[in-house]
Amino acid sequence: MYNNYLIIGGAGFIGSHLVEVCYEAGKNVIIYDNFSLGKMGHLKNSPNVEIVKGDILDLKSLQDCINKYQPEIVFHLAAIHFIPTCENDPSHALRINVEGTQNVLLATSGKVAKLIFTSTGAIYNPEVTDALNEESDIKTGDIYGITKLTAEELVKYHVKKERGNAVIARLFNAVGPRETNPHLVPAIMDQLAEGNWHVELGNLFPKRDYIHARDIAEGLFAISQTKLNANLEIFNIGSGTEYTVEELVTLCGEASGKPITIESVESRRRKYDRPNQLADISKITQMCGWRPKRNLKIALEEVWNTEMVNSKG
Ligand SMILES: NC(=O)c1ccc[n+]([C@@H]2O[C@H](COP(=O)([O-])OP(=O)(O)OC[C@H]3O[C@@H](n4cnc5c(N)ncnc54)[C@H](O)[C@@H]3O)[C@@H](O)[C@H]2O)c1
């Protein structure tokens, strides 16, 4: 039904998986990215896609891109996503995540069929330990969450004012090849590839909902293909399964085939860690017919086999 797909932040971790999904579905794919973390190498499975190097803070450049390629679907994934980066430079995170999103709204206003904005499951109240659905309580606890919640509010306000069509997709913890930020999985895999099989961590108990980046990409694509009844919809995209940090690291060890040991050390423990974060994915499953296909074990084996096994010997 739609042919022209613009993916803002398409050279990044999740974005490059989304590029592949859209490309394999035969769509005309345009990528808009400033390549601050995105890499050309992430795009090698999707030849012949259009690549525009530009910044979301540059409204004119965004507008030129929209006018030239006339996308029907726009995915907005560009953001400062790593929590320590946001905490170290809150003004920069606010500019990219909030002002950048406002620019995307301005540039796409009245020109596209559907805008899909990627938010995060981290904006849900950490005190809620049941599976989180789209109506669950919201409470942000850091700069990243504040920027994403503010951007969500801008999307909602824009839809109300301009009568556009938008989707807020709240993503849970992505894992898989091509991760750009030094989250737990790349950090552990790097240690294992260096031959360091004794892993020192902070708290081992927190549970998170880990989902393969390709599954997230397929979920975002399914949303783009679904005829929605409301001008604004919110969907969780997670696996619906939780693992503790200890279970995650044990699976990293199994993927690498190394005899790892895990120790929780005082100096690495955070004073506060939300105990869990589990997605209720019934809404997207029912409305868009999507469900994740890959489990955490498969995702970690893929990371090890494609990125680590030959990297350091
Ligand atoms: N990775 C996760 O676990 C996760 C979880 C929840 C939500 N999200 C959200 O999903 C989106 C994608 O996350 P990711 O992990 O792929 O991150 P990423 O950092 O790999 O991708 C972001 C991409 O945007 C580009 N970019 C950054 N600033 C830009 C700017 N000013 N102008 C143009 N391009 C810019 C980067 O070069 C990169 O290619 C983000 O919005 C993030 O907040 C990610």
Ligand as a Chemical Component Dictionary entry (heavy atoms), coordinates in Angstrom:
data_LIG
# 
_chem_comp.id                   LIG 
_chem_comp.type                 NON-POLYMER 
_chem_comp.pdbx_formal_charge   0 
_chem_comp.three_letter_code    LIG 
# 
loop_
_chem_comp_atom.comp_id 
_chem_comp_atom.atom_id 
_chem_comp_atom.alt_atom_id 
_chem_comp_atom.type_symbol 
_chem_comp_atom.charge 
_chem_comp_atom.model_Cartn_x 
_chem_comp_atom.model_Cartn_y 
_chem_comp_atom.model_Cartn_z 
_chem_comp_atom.pdbx_ordinal 
LIG N1  N1  N 0  18.386 0.274  21.683 1  
LIG C1  C1  C 0  17.404 0.140  22.588 2  
LIG O1  O1  O 0  17.422 -0.783 23.424 3  
LIG C2  C2  C 0  16.239 1.117  22.600 4  
LIG C3  C3  C 0  15.246 0.940  23.582 5  
LIG C4  C4  C 0  14.190 1.853  23.622 6  
LIG C5  C5  C 0  14.109 2.886  22.694 7  
LIG N2  N2  N 1  15.096 3.033  21.765 8  
LIG C6  C6  C 0  15.004 4.158  20.819 9  
LIG O2  O2  O 0  15.093 3.639  19.491 10 
LIG C7  C7  C 0  15.794 4.567  18.663 11 
LIG C8  C8  C 0  16.963 3.887  17.981 12 
LIG O3  O3  O 0  17.848 3.392  18.981 13 
LIG P1  P1  P 0  19.220 2.688  18.599 14 
LIG O4  O4  O 0  19.593 1.794  19.712 15 
LIG O5  O5  O -1 19.149 2.165  17.227 16 
LIG O6  O6  O 0  20.204 3.945  18.674 17 
LIG P2  P2  P 0  21.412 4.354  17.717 18 
LIG O7  O7  O 0  22.180 5.375  18.483 19 
LIG O8  O8  O 0  22.128 3.143  17.231 20 
LIG O9  O9  O 0  20.679 5.003  16.470 21 
LIG C9  C9  C 0  20.386 6.365  16.366 22 
LIG C10 C10 C 0  20.782 6.813  14.976 23 
LIG O10 O10 O 0  20.422 8.194  14.870 24 
LIG C11 C11 C 0  21.533 8.917  14.350 25 
LIG N3  N3  N 0  21.465 10.261 14.919 26 
LIG C12 C12 C 0  21.733 10.636 16.189 27 
LIG N4  N4  N 0  21.577 11.951 16.318 28 
LIG C13 C13 C 0  21.188 12.422 15.110 29 
LIG C14 C14 C 0  20.879 13.717 14.615 30 
LIG N5  N5  N 0  20.977 14.790 15.402 31 
LIG N6  N6  N 0  20.504 13.848 13.330 32 
LIG C15 C15 C 0  20.438 12.763 12.523 33 
LIG N7  N7  N 0  20.744 11.523 12.926 34 
LIG C16 C16 C 0  21.116 11.358 14.211 35 
LIG C17 C17 C 0  22.762 8.142  14.776 36 
LIG O11 O11 O 0  23.877 8.366  13.905 37 
LIG C18 C18 C 0  22.277 6.709  14.714 38 
LIG O12 O12 O 0  22.487 6.166  13.438 39 
LIG C19 C19 C 0  16.188 5.733  19.563 40 
LIG O13 O13 O 0  15.228 6.748  19.428 41 
LIG C20 C20 C 0  16.142 5.155  20.959 42 
LIG O14 O14 O 0  15.870 6.119  21.933 43 
LIG C21 C21 C 0  16.160 2.176  21.695 44 
# 
loop_
_chem_comp_bond.comp_id 
_chem_comp_bond.atom_id_1 
_chem_comp_bond.atom_id_2 
_chem_comp_bond.value_order 
_chem_comp_bond.pdbx_ordinal 
LIG N1  C1  SING 1  
LIG C1  O1  DOUB 2  
LIG C1  C2  SING 3  
LIG C2  C3  SING 4  
LIG C2  C21 DOUB 5  
LIG C3  C4  DOUB 6  
LIG C4  C5  SING 7  
LIG C5  N2  DOUB 8  
LIG N2  C6  SING 9  
LIG N2  C21 SING 10 
LIG C6  O2  SING 11 
LIG C6  C20 SING 12 
LIG O2  C7  SING 13 
LIG C7  C8  SING 14 
LIG C7  C19 SING 15 
LIG C8  O3  SING 16 
LIG O3  P1  SING 17 
LIG P1  O4  DOUB 18 
LIG P1  O5  SING 19 
LIG P1  O6  SING 20 
LIG O6  P2  SING 21 
LIG P2  O7  DOUB 22 
LIG P2  O8  SING 23 
LIG P2  O9  SING 24 
LIG O9  C9  SING 25 
LIG C9  C10 SING 26 
LIG C10 O10 SING 27 
LIG C10 C18 SING 28 
LIG O10 C11 SING 29 
LIG C11 N3  SING 30 
LIG C11 C17 SING 31 
LIG N3  C12 SING 32 
LIG N3  C16 SING 33 
LIG C12 N4  DOUB 34 
LIG N4  C13 SING 35 
LIG C13 C14 SING 36 
LIG C13 C16 DOUB 37 
LIG C14 N5  SING 38 
LIG C14 N6  DOUB 39 
LIG N6  C15 SING 40 
LIG C15 N7  DOUB 41 
LIG N7  C16 SING 42 
LIG C17 O11 SING 43 
LIG C17 C18 SING 44 
LIG C18 O12 SING 45 
LIG C19 O13 SING 46 
LIG C19 C20 SING 47 
LIG C20 O14 SING 48 
# 
